Amino acid sequence: MSAAVRMRFSHPEIDRPYRVNLSDRSLAVSMVLPFTLGVFIMMNELTKSWSSFSPNVVALLIGYLAQKYIERHPYHEYSKVLEASLT
């Protein structure tokens, strides 16, 4: 859902296979309820009890640390296409 809103604002000229008959502002406002509901459900399940809170926090920390490690040590090295073709 967030990708649809972001693409609508960042690339409005792209042809899409479907159309949402809402203005940009109306589309953004209509996405508030699903996002809010999703965050509420996630926080409710996360904080139900200490037995569910602890493993969730540990998993979130491991995921965050893994992401930071991957950012520092990428598996692949990417270069710009123009730079690669000139060298």
Secondary structure, DSSP 8 states (H G I E B T S, - for coil): -HHHHHHHHH-TTS--SS---S-HHHHHHHTHHHHHHHHHHHHHHHTS-HHHHHHHHHHHHHHHHHHHHHHHS-SS----HHHHHH-
